């Protein structure tokens, strides 16, 4: 017990030293912002692909300082701050312009991009931690926001864990989407999204088919609305063809 207390106290001091810029021997640079760090901390788990090299400065060019700040926070503390909704930056967390680079659904997509960083730098636990935050923030989003702002960004991402957030997004949309016929403006929004993310239509319909995995038959499950899913997609010009109920049953 005493050993645990000593280690916990030591780690708290290291975190405070980083905040105060004490004993830091590495600078992480992104978007012309500099973040202090300790080389020895970044060379140990949860980081399995260290950001450290022979130089005292490491520059990250393909990300945002809003993300890098939270990446370091996670390494030191095991978590990171949310991005306030409709307030894309707080004092000490980067400029509004930097946060705006994350897109119109920045408060949600922040966590998808943190998952991507977790995969890129092989940071143990970060992808799972971020995915839980992502799923939580999907719940209050409106149907239109999901379709117009989140689906295109999610389907534009391609990293090891991107299939996880695709499934979360599709499942969230299924709970919110009303049965057809849909309002005209919503159909137009879906039409546009499918033109930039055609894989979405397949994932959406197949999510209904996959309910078989829960022990239901497509022909007997009273709550299964696969026909509704197919109708939503097929009523929109230019979409891919969807499997019939019989074809779906035969594939499982």
PyMOL commands that set and color helices and strands:
alter all, ss='L'
color gray80, all
select helices_A, chain A and resi 2-20+39-42+65-77+96-100+106-120+126-138+143-156+162-176+184-196+199-214+226-234+245-250
alter helices_A, ss='H'
color red, helices_A
select strands_A, chain A and resi 26-30+33-37+57-59
alter strands_A, ss='S'
color yellow, strands_A
deselect
rebuild
show_as cartoon
